[in-house]
Structure formats: structure tokens, C-alpha cells
Amino acid sequence: MTSNEPLILDDISHPPSSPELVRAFGIGDLPTEILTLIFSTIHSSSRALSSPTTRTASDAVLRLSHVSSTWRETCISVSSLWSHIRIIRGSSNEAKLIELYLERSSPSLLTIDFFDDLADVGSYSAESTRMIRTLFTSCGRWKEASFSAKAQSLEVLMQTLLSRDTNVLPSHPDPSRQFHFPFLEKLAFVHPLESQNRPFFDIFQSSSTPKLRALVIPHYTTFLPFAFTQIYSLQLLKTNLVLLPPICTQLIELTVGQTYGESNESIPSHAVATLELPRVETLTVEYSGPGRLWSMLTLPSLRKLTLKTITFMPLEYVAILNMLRRAGCGLSMRRLILAGVNLRDADVESMLGLMPQLQEFVLKETLTRILTPRLLTALTLSKMEYLTVEDAYSELGLQSTISVVPNLTRIELHMQHSPLKGRLDLLYRMLLSRSSIARSTNNHSMPGLLEEIHLCFMLDQDELSTQVLPVELQNWVNRLRETSGSQIQSSTQWKRRKI
């Protein structure tokens, strides 16, 4: 090989290096993102401080200093690498490490995760008490806070903060005004709060958290006052909607999971009978029960609706349709995601019929009853001209009252291949009808033409050995790419067959 020939390494061609192109490259030249990946080993060490292995607060840093003193200097100088603080058990070793994190993270904003559960301990040690108070003294730097501790542990935490045996925190007659979180943007609770946690919950009300935008809370009930007028995103998990108090009307994103409370239950005077949220654009509902969620919601600005893992009862489905009709909710819809729901094709047709401006349609997982010849035909357009649904259906002797989704630009389908085998031709015809006109006219502004198609085929893992089906599907996708004017993405997932 001559000096002018390129060097081949792993199919990548590199030109020969010359002295004038070579310069010194030190660890300090690496971007923060790369340093963060390297620094993950330190965080792993901090998480393991609660294990029986004896460690000291400086172990993580010493490990880097054994490699190179430059590593240690660089990691110490990048404050953002120290800004994620995890409290696991409130041990004395952890207390020392937290002080180091607070010092080296300055002036970066902090992400605080409380994982400790002191239900069996009953109180903090002296060092842990000082650590907790020091953390809350630094609440002016908090950006995100998550509490995985249970109600009893949070009560101990609050008692520790408000005890008068130290001068670390100033006393205040109103505990809710003792702390101020000027930069806190997200607050999350993992376990249900109980009535004794109200003083702790009051710490984070609107007056103390002017920039709070996202709140996650399970089992929210009326004993906790909802003074969060500034939040934009709310996640309510395992919530009794019958006891739901009035919540913020400024919400833009609402996530509801595992609701309960029958629609025929009496509603207390301090709870809401209806919930009108004029600014909500995104609604996600997961594992909803037979509650009264749909009958109480009025969402005139809803644009994105996601339904996940819901076993619909007939009355609940009717309530969803009524919600889409209420205040013109369905008219503003732009994206619909159905994942793991047990709706039928006719149910989906009815929903689509109430969403004339829908632009994105996503179907995931359980599609055997949804992606039927009936629905595929309803979504099919003529290759060079628009047909009415009645005309399209008459070709197969079917009938439907659905109007074709006129503004659809993106479709995403996660499909089980086995029940789809007899429908591939219909699927091909539907997708091609909504994309080939754009190819022939080079005009993507025409309504109802797909700009993006995302296909995910879910196959049984037992079929992996033959490789017949993946080749068949790849040929099918290639044929669609050759004749379609849309951007097409395809993928395959292997699932182990349930026994």
C-alpha cells in the first residue's frame, strides 16, 4: 500500500493523516453530552450507596482520578454533571455525597428524586436531617422534583423540615410560605398522598411555584386543595372522578389513568359535576374504568386524543362519541391514537366521522377487529379522482355512512401479520390510493393525500427461523415504495407467542 492510498477500517475510508492536520485533542474538548455519558458511572455509584458495601463520599471521584487527573478536573468543572440528585435511603454516606453534589452543581438548576421510604425507620439520623434541610434550603435552584416516598415517609420528611431544633431553616407561621421554588417546572408524586400530607402538599402551591408547568399525582381527592392555576400539564393516576375537585382551567395537556367512580354515584357538593377545560389540546386516557370521565369533560379545543389499553363498554363508547360532539370537540381534532383498545371497525368509523380535520391516524397492537375490509375500503380513495364512500363500498357490496377522512396526511399502523394476510391487497390499495396522486402530480397540498406512512409488522417469534414472512413483507413494502409518492417507513417486531 502506498502512502497516498486510503486506509480502510470497518468499511470506512480515511485519508492518510498529515502532520499539519494533526493537533492536540484533550478531554476538555469533549462536549458536555459525551462527558455526561462517561459520568453515568458516577451516578451508578451514588445509587449503590445504600448497599451493604462500605463506601465513602469520594469513591466516585477517586475512581476517575485513578485514570487521569484531567478527567477529575473536567468532571468537577462541568456543573450540569452534578445537577441530578437522588435520595435513596437518607444514609450518612449519602448525606456527605449530597453536599458534594450541591457544591459542584452550582449554579446549575437541580433535578431532585426522593426514593427513600422511612416508614420502618420513623425518623432521620442527624446527618440525614441536615442533608434534607440543606436540600430544601437550596429550593431556589430546583427545576424538577419527584417523590417516590410513601405517605408516612413524606410525613416524617415534613416533620423534619418544620422542627425547631435547628437554625438551618427560618421559622414561619405558615409552612406553605416557608419555601419558595422560583424555577420549579415539574413536580411528580408516585404514591398516593393522604390527609396528613396536606402541609407538605401546600408547600408547592401556586404562590411558591410560579413556573410550575407539569404535575403528576395519583389518587387525587378533595382533601388536597388544588391551587395550581399556573400548570399546563396534569397527570391524574388512579383517580376517583366522583370526588374530583375543580382543577386548573389553563391546562393544555391532560393525562388520566385508571379512573374509577360510577356515573350513577352521588356527587359531593365540593366536587365537580362537569369539567370544562377550554384550552386543553392533548388528552391521553389509559386503563380507564367504567367511570364518568367522558360525560363530565367538555374540551372545545381538543386536537390530540390518545386512548390506551381500554376495554370499552357500550355505554362508555357512546359517552366518548357524545364528548366528541359536545362543543364541537371533534371538529378541532388533528391526531387520533388508538393503542390496545377493543373497539370494532364500525366504532372507529363513527369516531372518524366526527373528526373532519383529522391529519394523523395511529393504530397500535390489537387491530384484528379494527383493520377490517370494511374500514380499509372506507379509507380508500380513487387513484386519480375522489370517490364517495358509497361508490367505493359498492364495488365490494358493502355499505357505510362514514365520510372519507378528507385531510389525512400521516398514518401509522402496528399490525399483527397473521390475521392480516388476507387484507394485504386491500391495505395496499388504500395506501396507494392516498399517495399515488401526489406522485403523479407532485402536489402534496391536495387534501386526503398521505405525506408519511409508517408500518410496523408484528410477527410471531416462531416464524423467525424460516425468514419467509419478512421477505414477503419486504417485497410488499418495496412494491408500495415504487408506486407511492409518500415517505414510507417500515419496521418489524417479533413477539413470543402466548401459550
N, C-alpha and C positions, 0 to 999 in steps of 0.2 A: 504494500500500500504506500503510495507516495504521500508527501506532506500536504498536497493540495486536495487529496480525496477526502470526502466527508466521512465522518465516523458514524457507524450505525450502532445504535444501542436501543433495544426494545422497539424496533421499527420506527425510531425517531431519528431523523438526520440532524447532526450537529456539525456546523462548520468548525474547522480547526481553530483552536484558540491562538491568539497572538498576544505578545507581551503588552502592546498598547491598549488592548481591550480588557485586560485583567486589572481589577482594583481590589482593594481590601473590602471585605464584607463581614461586619461584625454582628453580634447578637442584637445590638442596639438598633440595627437597621431593619429588623423584622417588624412587620405591622402588629398592632395590638391583637388582631384576630388570631394570628399564629401563636403569639405568646399566651393567649387565653387557652388554646388547646394544650399547650405544654403545661400550663399552670393547673390544668384539671387534676393532675396527680396530687397537688397540694390540697385541693378541696376534698379529694377522696380520703386523704389522710385525716382531715379535720372531721369528716363524718364518722370515722372509725375510732374517735377518741373515747366513745362510750364502751368500747370492747374491753375485755379483761386485760389486754396487752397494756403494759405500762408505757406511757408516752409523756413527753413534755411539750410545752407550747412551741418550742423552737425546732422540733423534729422536722417539720415540713421544710423549713428554710435551710436547715443543716444539710438535708438531702441534696438540695440544689447546690449548695456551696461546695460539696464534695466534687461536683462535676466541674464547676468553673465559678470563680468569684464574680465574673461578669454576669452570669445568669442571676445570681443573687441580687446584684446591684440593679439589674434591669427590672426584675420582678418587684423589687421594693419600690422602684421609682414610678411604676405604672399603677396609679391609684385604683383604676377601674378593676384591676385583677383581684382586689381585696374587698370589693363592694358587696359581695353576696355572703351574708352571714347566716349560718344555720345553728339553731339552738336545739340540741338533740336530747340531752339529759340534764343540762344545767350543772355539770360536774365542775370541780375546781380546775381541772386541766382545761376544760372548755372556757372557763372564765378568763384564764390567762390568755388563751388564744384570741378571744373576742377583743380584748384590749389591744392586742397587736393588730388585728384587722381594722379596728376603728382608727387607730393611729395612721396606718399606712393607706387607708382608703380615702383619707381626707384630701381634697374637699368633694370627692365624688358622692353622688346620691346612693343610697343603700337599698338593697333588697333583703328583707328580714324574713326568715322562715322559723317559726317556733314549732318544733316537733315534740317537745318534751311533754310527758304525761306524769304529773306528780300526784295522781290520785292515791297511790300507795305510799307516797313519801310524806305528804302532809305539809311540808314546808321546804324552803330553800336553805342551803348552807349559807354561812356568812359571805363567802366569796361569790356564790351564785346570786345572792341578794344584791350585792354591789354591782355585779355584771348586769342584771336586769335593770336596775335603776340607771346605770350608765347608758345602756341602750336607749331607754326612754328619755334620758336627758338629751340624747342625740336625735330625738324625733324630728328635729328640723331638717334632717338630711334623708329621711325615709322617702323612698319612691314607691316601693311595693312592700306589702306586709301580708303574710299568710300564717294563720294559726291552726295547726293540726291538733292542738291540745284539746282535751275534752272539757266539759263544763266545770267539773270540780277543779281541774288544774288551772283553768282561767280564773276561778275564784281565788285560789291561792296566789296567783300572779297579781291580781288586783289588790289583795290584802298586803302583799309585799310592797307594792308601789305606794300605798297610802299610809303605811305605818309611820309613826312619828319618831322612830328611834335613830334617825339619821338626818343629816343636813344636806344630803346629796340632792334631794328634790325639795323645792319650796312648797310649803303647805298652802292650801287654798280651800276656802269653804265649799266650793263647788268642784268636785273631782273632774267633771267634764271639761272644765276650763283650765285645768292644771297643765294640760299638754296641748301643743299646737303642732300640726303636721302640714306645713305650708306647701310641701312638694309631693305629698302622698297622692298617687294616681290610682292605685288598685289595692283593694282590701278583700281578703278571702278568709272564710271560715270553713273548716272541713266537717266538724262535728256539730250537732245541734246545740244551740245556746238555750240555757234555762233561765228562769226568772231571776235567780241570784246573780246572773251575769249582766244584768242591765247596767250597773255602774260602769263595768268595763266597756260595754257596747256604747254607752253615752260618750265615752272619750272621743269617738270617731265621728260624731255628728257634724253637720254642715259647718258650724261655726269654727270647728277645729281643723277641718279638711277642705279648704276652699278649692283645691284642684282635684279632688277625688272624682274619678270618672267611671270606675268599674267596681262593682260589689258582687261577691259570691257568698251566699248564705243559705244553709239548709234549715228546714223546719221553721221557717219564719212565721211567727204568730203575733197576735195583737199585744202581748205583754212587752214587746220591744217597740218603742216608738220609732217610726220611720221618718227621721228628719234628714233626708239625703236629697235635698232639692237640686243638687248640682250634678248628680251622676247621669251618665249617658248609657251605661251598660249594666244590666242587672241579671244575675243568675239565681233563680229560686229553685232549690232542690228539695224534694220530699216535702211538699208544701200542702197544707190543708187550705184549699181555696175558700172554703166557707168562712174561715177565720181570718182571711187576708185583710189587713188594714189598707187604707188609701196609700198608694205609693207615688213616686215622682212622676209627674206628667211630662217631664222633659226627656224621658227615656227615648233612646234611638234604637237600642238593641235589648231584646228581652229573651232570656232562655229559661224555660220551665221544664223541670224534670220530676217524674214520679209524683204527680199530683194525686190527691185523694179528696174526698168530701162529696157526697151525693148531691145531685141537683135539687132533690126534694127536702134537703135538710133546712131547718130554720136558720136564718142569718142573724147574728147578733147585731145590736144597734150600732156598735162601734166598728163593724166590718162593712166591706163594700158589697153591694149587690151587682153593680156593673162597674166596669173599669174602662174608661175611655182614655186612650193614650194617643193623642193626635200626632205625635212626632215619631212614633215607633216605625222604623223601616225594615227591621230584621226581627223575625220571630222564629225561635227554634224550640220545638217541643219533643222531649224524649220520654219514653216509658210513661206516657200519661195514663192515668186511671180513668174510671167512669165518672170523673168529676164534672164540675160546672164551668171549666175553663172557657170553652168555646162560646157558651151562652152569655158569659159576662164580659167578653172582650169586644171592644169597638176600636178598630185600627184603620182609620181612613187613609193613612199614608204608607201602608204596608207594601214593601217592594220585594222582600225576600222571605220565603216561607220554607222551613225545613222540618220535616216530620220523620222521626227516627224510632224504629222498633216499637211500633204502636199496634196493639191488637184492637182494631176498631169494632165497636158495637154499632148496630144500625142507627140508634138514636144519636150516638156521638158523631157519626159521619154526617148525618143530617144537620147537626149543630155546626159542623165545620162549614158546610155549604151556606148555612144561614149567616155565619160570621163573614164569609166572603161577599155575601150580598149586602151586609149591613154597612151603611155609609159609603157604599161604593168601594169597599176594601179590595175586591178582586180586580177592579179596573186599573189600579196602580201597580199590580203585581208584575215584576220583571224576572224573578227567578223562583223556580219550584224544585225542591229536592225531596224525593221520597226514598227512604232507606229502611229496609226491613219492615215494611208495613204490609198488612194483609188485605189491602184494597183489591177490588176487581177492576177489570178493564173499563167497565161501564162507569164505575165510581170515578176513575181518573178522567174519563171523557167529560163527566159532569163538571169536575173541577176545572179542567182546561177550558171548558165553555164559558166559565166566569172570569177568565184571565185573557182578554183580547190583546193586551200589550205584552204578553209573556215573551221574553227573549232567550231565556236559558231554562232547559228542562233536563233534570238529572234523575235517573232511576238506578237504584243500587240494590243488589242482593236478591231478595225474594221477588222475582219477576214472572214466575210461572203463570200467575193469574192475571198479570198486567199486560205484558208484552205479547198480546194475542193477535191473531189475524185481524180481528175487529179494530183494535187500536192502531196497528200498523197501517191498515187501509185508511183509517180516518186521518192519519198524518201524512198521507201520500198526496203529492201534487202531480199534475201532468208535467211531462218533460219540457214542453215548450209553451204551455198555457195553463192557467189555473182552472181546475175543475171544481165544481161544487162537491161537497161531500156526498150528496145524493147520487151524483153522476159516478163518483169514484166507487161508491159502495154498490151501485147497480151492476158493475162489472162482475162482482163476486156474489151477487144476490143477497147482499147484506143491507141492513138498514141502521141508520144512526141519525140523531138530531144534533150532533156536535158540529160546530163550525170550525174549520181548519184554523189552527193557531197561525195567525197571519204574519206575526213579526218575529218568529223564532229564528235566532241566529246561532245558537250553540246547543248541542245535545250531547249528553254523556250517559252511556248505558253500561252497567255492570251486569253481565248476563251469564247465567248457567247454560253451558253449551248443550248438555244432553237434551233438555226439553225444547231447545231452540232449533234443533236440527231441521225440522220441517218448516221453519219460519225464516230461514236464512234468505231465501229468494224474496220473500215479502219485505224483509228488513233491507235488503239490497235495493229493492225498488223504491222504498220510501226514502232512504238516504240519498239515492241518486236523483230522485225527483226534486229534492230540495237543494241540490248543489250543482247539477249539470248545467242549469240555465246560466248560473254565474260564470261557468267555464266558457260557454259559447258566446256570451255577450260581454264578458269581462266587466260586469256591473254588479257589485256587491250591495248596492243601495236598494235593490229590489226587495220588497218585503217577503218574508217567509223563506228566504234562502239562507242555508246554513253556511256560516263562515268557518266554524270549527266543529269537528266530530271527534269525540273521544270514546273509544270502545275498549272495554275490559272484559275478556272472556274468562270465566271461572270454570276450571276443568277438574275432574276427579284425579287425585294423585295416582290412582291405579292406572290411569291412561298414560302416565309419563313414559313408561318403558317402550311403548310402541312408537311414539312420536308421530303417529298418523294424523291425529286431530290437530296438533299445532301446525303441521304443514298445510292441511286442508284450510284451516282458518287463515293462515298467512296468505295463501293463494287468493282467498276470498277478499281479504283486505287489500292486497295488491291490485286486484281487479277493480275494486272500488276507487283506489287512488288513481288508476289510469284513466278512469272515466269521470271522475268527480272534480269539481273546481274548489272544493273545500279543503281546509287544512285538517288532516286526519292523523290522530294519534291512536295507537293500539297497544294493548298490553295483555298479559296472560297471568292469571293467578291459579296456583294449584292448591286444591283443598282436599284434605283427607276425608274419605267417605265415612259417614257416621255409621256405626254398627249397632 
